[in-house]
Amino acid sequence: MNNIFEAVEVKGKLVARNLSTGKIAPKGEIRDIQIRNAFRENMHLIVDPVSGRISKISKSTKGAASTPSKESFANVLDKRNPEVMFTNLRNLTKMVGKGLQPSLVVTGMAGMGKTHIVKETLAELGLRESFEFVHFKGRATAAGLYITLYENSDKIVVLDDCDSVFKDDDAVNILKGALDSYDTRKISYITSRELKDSYQNPVPRQFEFTGRVIFISNLEQAKIDDAIKSRSFVQDISMSTEQVFQRMEQLIEKIEPTIKKENKMAALTIMKKLHSKYSGVEVNIRSLIKAARICQMKFDNPEEMIAEQIIVE
């Protein structure tokens, strides 16, 4: 059988390798969480050639499907309507916005509008950026994180793509203090070098944080510190290629409203065709926007032009 895969580590990343051909499964064919679970449980993965459904099988059965005592929740996620996924993200963001939960960690693939939905939801609650919530994007050091939380100790702090903090033990410990659900959350940072805020005023070595934190990352959930996840709500926006295309269809009216729907649908059709024909097609909302803009111009060769913009090899 050529539809059985094993979870293996290649260049520090877990992937699914076909047992018959030795080839790596294309991105999106098998979910990352399914690969991680199979690796942890020492199981193989079998892909149904008709439905595309993925099941775990014992390595000793040589292709005979095992009968697990419990269903993996990953199978539920794999079939979930993307609209439900993003509705959950809005609802969890509302809970942070209303002060019912101190923190939220949003993970998953890039280019699907995670940041837009978080900021839009906070705005719908009447919260103003730079007043009730602040948005920071990019690299963050432990000292920089501490100062940022101090300066915004009573606000909602949205940390977007600040993945460097997870590689710094000091930064992780600062976040742990900020994300605790205790009534009083005190954060400390003891250093021989005096820290100063944006106005060059000294920053105390300890302060009380009464705000909330929303962390948005393109990292896989497995790479987020467990202690941070345990203190937070977590929403993973990881989808199969089929789910991404489904999400695009759901948003076709809202995406690029100045572009005619017929041109956006043409762009989506071309993207599906390219994905079935080539490897390396970036299937996300950003790619759809690029494709739609090209289709709007009515060029003679839109397929080739779109391919150049959204295929990465």
ROMIDREN-753981 format. One line per 2 residues: number of its first residue (from 1); their letters; for each residue x, y, z of C-alpha. Coordinates in steps of 0.05 Angstrom, whole numbers, always signed. Each point is the difference from the previous one (the first is absolute). Example, Ala and Ser with C-alpha at 12.3 -4.5 7.8 and 13.67 -1.06 7.14 Angstrom:
! ROMIDREN-753981
1) as) +246,-90,+156 | +27,+69,-13
***
This chain:
! ROMIDREN-753981
1) mn) +0,+0,+0 | +26,+69,-17
3) ni) -45,+40,+45 | +34,-16,+67
5) fe) +45,+52,+31 | +48,+2,+58
7) av) +15,+61,+43 | +74,+17,-4
9) ev) +44,+59,+18 | +35,+34,-59
11) kg) +45,+60,+12 | -32,+11,+68
13) kl) -72,-2,-25 | -50,-57,+5
15) va) -27,-22,-68 | -39,-59,-28
17) rn) +40,-46,-46 | -33,-50,-47
19) ls) +23,-70,+18 | -2,-25,-72
21) tg) +29,+59,-38 | +41,+34,+54
23) ki) -30,+67,-21 | -22,+53,+50
25) ap) -74,+15,+1 | -16,+68,-30
27) kg) -14,+56,+50 | -73,-1,+19
29) ei) -14,-72,-20 | +11,-24,+72
31) rd) -10,+48,+58 | +60,+16,+44
33) iq) -37,-21,+63 | -15,-69,-31
35) ir) +74,-9,-17 | +21,+20,+71
37) na) -51,-48,+31 | +23,-57,-44
39) fr) +73,+13,+17 | -15,+4,+75
41) en) -42,-63,-1 | +47,-39,-46
43) mh) -55,-11,-52 | -6,+4,-75
45) li) -50,+43,-38 | -44,-27,-56
47) vd) -35,+46,-50 | -65,-25,-29
49) pv) +8,+8,-76 | -74,+16,-10
51) sg) -20,+45,+58 | +69,+25,+18
53) ri) -14,-15,+73 | +61,-15,+42
55) sk) +3,-55,+53 | +54,-26,+46
57) is) +21,-73,-5 | +46,-43,+40
59) ks) +69,-10,-31 | -7,-75,+12
61) tk) -65,-7,-41 | +35,+14,-67
63) ga) -58,+39,-29 | -58,-31,+38
65) as) -37,+56,+34 | +1,-4,+75
67) tp) -61,+13,+42 | +17,+54,+51
69) sk) -39,+2,+64 | -11,+75,-8
71) es) -4,+46,-60 | +54,+51,-9
73) fa) -24,+72,+6 | +46,+16,-59
75) nv) -50,-36,-45 | -54,+48,+24
77) ld) +44,+61,-14 | +17,-27,-69
79) kr) -73,-1,-20 | -21,+64,+35
81) np) -31,+57,-40 | +51,+57,-1
83) ev) -56,+49,+17 | -8,-35,+68
85) mf) +75,+7,+12 | -1,+75,-12
87) tn) -65,+10,+39 | +35,-33,+59
89) lr) +58,+48,-8 | -47,+59,+2
91) nl) -35,-27,+62 | +65,-13,+38
93) tk) +25,+69,-19 | -64,+30,+28
95) mv) +12,-37,+66 | +69,+33,+5
97) gk) -29,+67,-21 | -53,-3,+54
99) gl) +49,-20,+53 | -26,-71,+10
101) qp) +66,-31,-19 | +70,+29,+8
103) sl) +32,-29,-61 | -9,-33,-68
105) vv) +51,-35,-44 | -18,-2,-75
107) tg) +43,-46,-42 | -1,-27,-71
109) ma) +15,+14,-72 | +18,+68,-27
111) gm) -43,+42,-46 | -68,-22,+27
113) gk) -20,+65,+36 | +13,-18,+72
115) th) +24,+70,+18 | -56,+34,-38
117) iv) -54,-39,+37 | +31,+12,+68
119) ke) +6,+76,-11 | -68,+5,-33
121) tl) -33,-37,+58 | +33,+45,+52
123) ae) -23,+61,-39 | -71,-28,-3
125) lg) +1,-1,+76 | +14,+74,+0
127) lr) +74,-8,+17 | +46,+50,-34
129) es) +70,-16,-25 | +54,+38,+39
131) fe) -50,+14,+55 | -33,-64,+26
133) fv) +44,-47,-41 | +68,+3,-33
135) hf) +28,-40,-57 | +74,-19,-6
137) kg) +30,-40,-57 | +69,-30,-10
139) ra) +59,-20,+41 | -1,+9,+76
141) ta) +55,-8,+52 | -14,-17,+72
143) ag) +17,+71,+22 | -43,+29,-56
145) ly) -58,-44,+19 | +5,+20,+73
147) it) +1,+74,-17 | -59,-8,-48
149) ly) -42,-35,+52 | +19,+53,+52
151) en) -19,+58,-45 | -66,-34,-18
153) sd) -14,-34,+67 | -75,+15,-2
155) ki) -12,-12,-74 | -10,-59,-47
157) vv) +68,-14,-31 | -3,-34,-68
159) ld) +67,-32,-15 | +2,-18,-74
161) dc) +55,-44,-30 | +44,+12,+61
163) ds) +22,-72,-3 | +70,+16,+25
165) vf) -26,+3,+71 | -9,-76,+0
167) kd) +74,-9,-11 | +18,+42,+61
169) dd) -12,-32,+69 | -3,+69,+33
171) av) -53,+23,-48 | -41,-63,+10
173) ni) +3,+9,+76 | -24,+72,-8
175) lk) -58,-23,-42 | -18,-53,+52
177) ga) -7,+54,+52 | -42,+43,-46
179) ld) -47,-57,-20 | -15,-28,+68
181) sy) -73,+1,+21 | +14,+25,+70
183) dt) -34,+63,+26 | +69,+31,+7
185) rk) +51,-12,-54 | +69,+27,+17
187) is) +55,-2,-52 | +73,+5,+18
189) yi) +63,+12,-40 | +64,+5,+40
191) ts) +61,+25,-37 | +63,+38,+15
193) re) -16,+48,-57 | -53,+51,+15
195) lk) -59,-4,-48 | -33,+64,-25
197) ds) -68,+12,-33 | -15,+39,-63
199) yq) +9,+66,+37 | +67,-23,+30
201) np) -30,-7,+69 | +25,-58,+43
203) vp) -43,-63,-3 | -11,-36,+67
205) rq) +26,-70,+9 | -70,-23,+17
207) fe) -70,+24,-16 | -71,-24,+0
209) ft) -30,-18,-67 | -76,+8,-4
211) gr) -5,-3,-76 | -11,-58,-47
213) vi) +42,-31,-56 | -18,-28,-68
215) fi) +58,-36,-33 | -5,-12,-76
217) sn) +50,-47,-32 | +11,-40,-64
219) le) +36,-53,+41 | -30,-69,+10
221) qa) -33,-11,+67 | +53,-52,+18
223) ki) +53,+56,-1 | -37,+44,+49
225) dd) +22,-8,+72 | -46,-47,+38
227) ai) -3,+44,+61 | -24,+58,-42
229) ks) -53,-42,-34 | -25,-27,+67
231) rs) -11,+72,+24 | -37,+22,-62
233) fv) -56,-16,-47 | +30,-28,-64
235) qd) -30,+4,-70 | +37,-36,-55
237) is) -14,+24,-71 | +32,-58,-37
239) ms) -38,-25,-60 | +7,-50,-57
241) te) +3,+28,-70 | -72,-20,-10
243) qv) -21,+39,+61 | +39,+61,-23
245) fq) -35,+0,-67 | -66,-7,+38
247) rm) +18,+60,+43 | +15,+41,-63
249) eq) -68,-15,-28 | -32,+22,+66
251) li) +37,+66,-3 | -6,+13,-75
253) ek) -50,+57,+10 | +43,+36,+53
255) ie) +69,-7,-30 | +21,+59,-43
257) pt) -71,+31,-6 | +22,+45,-57
259) ik) +13,-61,-44 | -59,-32,-36
261) ke) -22,-67,+28 | +7,-33,-68
263) nk) +74,+18,-1 | +10,-25,+70
265) ma) -33,-66,-18 | +44,-5,-62
267) al) +61,+10,+44 | -23,-55,+47
269) ti) -11,-47,-58 | +70,+14,-27
271) mk) +31,-11,+69 | -34,-68,+6
273) kl) +25,-19,-69 | +71,+21,+17
275) hs) -2,-38,+66 | -20,-64,-36
277) ky) +55,+9,-52 | +60,+28,+37
279) sg) +35,-7,+67 | +17,+60,+43
281) ve) -66,+38,-11 | -12,+47,+59
283) vn) -74,-11,+15 | -22,+57,+46
285) ir) -41,+63,+0 | +59,+43,-20
287) sl) +11,-42,-62 | -74,+6,-18
289) ik) +4,+75,+5 | +60,+1,-47
291) aa) -36,-46,-49 | -64,+41,+2
293) ri) +36,+64,-15 | +32,-32,-61
295) cq) -67,-27,-24 | -31,+69,+8
297) mk) +48,+28,-52 | -23,-50,-53
299) fd) +70,-18,-23 | +8,-51,-56
301) np) +40,-49,+43 | -27,+6,+71
303) ee) +16,-72,+18 | +74,+7,-15
305) mi) +3,+68,+35 | -34,-28,+62
307) ae) +45,-61,+1 | +61,+46,+2
309) qi) -28,+37,+61 | -24,-58,+43
311) iv) +46,-59,-15 | +61,-6,+44
313) e) +52,-53,-17
***
